[in-house]
Amino acid sequence: MAAGTSKPAGRAAKANRKGQARLLQGNEAASLGALAAGCNFFAGYPITPASEITEYMSREMPVRGNPFIQMEDEIASIGACVGASLAGRKAMTATSGPGFSLMQENLGYAMIAETPLVVVNVMRGGPSTGLPTNVAQGDVQQARWGTHGDHPAIVFCPSSVSECFELMVRAFNTAERFRTPVIFLADETVAHLREKVILPAEGDLEVIDRRRPTVPPDWYVPYKTDGSLIPRLADLGEGYRYHVTGLVHDERGFPTRRPDEVEPFYARLFGKISRHFDDLMLTKEYSLDDAEIVLISYGCTARSCRAAVRLGRERGIKLGLLQLLTLWPFPRQAVEAALTGRKAALVPELNMGQISREVKRVNDGRTQVIRHSKMDGTMITPEEILGRMREVA
Amino acid sequence: MASSKKKETPKAKAPEMERMEVRLAGSGGQGLILAGLVLAEAAGLHDGRAVAMGQSYGPEARGGASKAEVIIADQDIDYPLATRVDMFLALTQEAADTYSWDLKPGGWIVVDSDLVSHPPSSRAVALPFTATARDKLGKPMVANVVALGAITELTGVVSRKALEKALLARVPKGTEALNKKALAAGTKMAKDYAASGQLAGQEPTSEDV
């Protein structure tokens, strides 16, 4: 860790200290958020529309005395992050759909080995190579269920440049706090959007680090936990020896099939996150209090919705917006409250209804939920949303 | 939003602006993303407005259509892309054809007179950006800066002072003099065009928008 503690001297740090307005791209703000949260390892393989993150980290990591590795592919990229994280680093990789698909196997490995790391997926049109330079929101369910086996997932989704920074800091803090991989799910529009932002100074941010063992190496039982359900993680190479595996393991980290050990393992894997749902499920409200029709949206589409709310109200349509910043765990309580007492709910998104199906699931007869899908490689415009109002108003 | 009125207001003091959408389009390598960045930084960091800039390009490694959109406003910008373009700059025929379908009626259309043989409208202002950069400044690569100077002079979308500050902060060291010359050439080109009377009946009026 000696190298990692060297004084930050990069361009990013210099600009950040001043706390002045800057024109930043979403990908740049996400990179700055990672650095502010203490990211000190990056491995990746450039891909549109996430390349700017890899590019930015390739400049900033060496300046700070930290490793940047361009790997041979995305499988190796997340593999390097898992290894680095177990060795005590705060690791991140960044990719888009094709690379995110390749990462799914090791994402599951990180999940079961309880390895904190952040995976950025900037969504573009898919499947396969799809529409490399166009916007889409087609990986929402993949981010939840892409890796096999039942597992919890934490996915944050920004809709502005400043949210790229804030949610990235939160992604790292969440990964470290819960010892779990966290997915930062942006889209091409937000990642490439440039906006004027004033970032908080690095000293003003809350930065959470994983809990490390306080016992001597001989007493360390790697997966034994106190009431928190989150085991303490020792840095590999510091004298604490333990076994890391993708198999379901006992407290000592060795494979087990005993039902009396398997059941508590899964209960802990889910429980460590589900008991903190309240801290994880982030939403924002726009003009929701007196809204007759509620829009529920996320990412770049939430921006279309904000404009639709403004324009709709100018024309006498009482619209409101619930913006989801956390997609998984799905912010059920906020969505339930937003649906209650409305004439209708419209869920605009750049896929065939990946979040609208979740909204319908929690709706439970409260109101009429209508999906608004668009699959042409461009953003939904505010007028397109207002065009649906004839059906619902 | 009457752009023509802004031209008359003193440049030092930024006039009220509801929402101004600028689209810069051409081919990859013409420096339109950089031009967008300079415009966005001029408006956002030096004129003190809210600003959002989107970019779009094709999957080609080089060449291909390239587009930057800069939204400038005094209030918070919700929808960050262009919906009705107030100012459209096209530096290739393909860009002029592809990106002119959602312009604001009466909005500005400015094209490179050598590279765009068929402007999307008879109202289009055709100016020799690339020819001037190549023949008078000796560097065809500064055509984007010449164009920036011209469209700023025509529309007053950012103050001249802010534009120059933003430009000089962005360009590589050692090219400041060249870029200032390019900017001045663009400004002069637009002034001459306006003085020639060709703008009569072409400037957007409040009735148009």
Chai-1 contact restraints between the chains, C-beta under 6 A:
chainA,res_idxA,chainB,res_idxB,connection_type,confidence,min_distance_angstrom,max_distance_angstrom,comment,restraint_id
A,A21,B,L45,contact,1.0,0.0,6.0,A-B,restraint_1
A,L23,B,A40,contact,1.0,0.0,6.0,A-B,restraint_2
A,L23,B,E41,contact,1.0,0.0,6.0,A-B,restraint_3
A,L23,B,G44,contact,1.0,0.0,6.0,A-B,restraint_4
A,P132,B,P59,contact,1.0,0.0,6.0,A-B,restraint_5
A,T133,B,Y57,contact,1.0,0.0,6.0,A-B,restraint_6
A,T133,B,P59,contact,1.0,0.0,6.0,A-B,restraint_7
A,H192,B,Q55,contact,1.0,0.0,6.0,A-B,restraint_8
A,L193,B,G54,contact,1.0,0.0,6.0,A-B,restraint_9
A,L193,B,P80,contact,1.0,0.0,6.0,A-B,restraint_10
A,R194,B,M53,contact,1.0,0.0,6.0,A-B,restraint_11
A,E195,B,A52,contact,1.0,0.0,6.0,A-B,restraint_12
A,K196,B,G44,contact,1.0,0.0,6.0,A-B,restraint_13
A,K196,B,V51,contact,1.0,0.0,6.0,A-B,restraint_14
A,R303,B,D78,contact,1.0,0.0,6.0,A-B,restraint_15
A,R303,B,Y79,contact,1.0,0.0,6.0,A-B,restraint_16
A,R303,B,P80,contact,1.0,0.0,6.0,A-B,restraint_17
A,S304,B,Y79,contact,1.0,0.0,6.0,A-B,restraint_18
A,R306,B,D78,contact,1.0,0.0,6.0,A-B,restraint_19
A,A307,B,D78,contact,1.0,0.0,6.0,A-B,restraint_20
A,A307,B,Y79,contact,1.0,0.0,6.0,A-B,restraint_21
A,M379,B,L81,contact,1.0,0.0,6.0,A-B,restraint_22
A,P382,B,Y79,contact,1.0,0.0,6.0,A-B,restraint_23
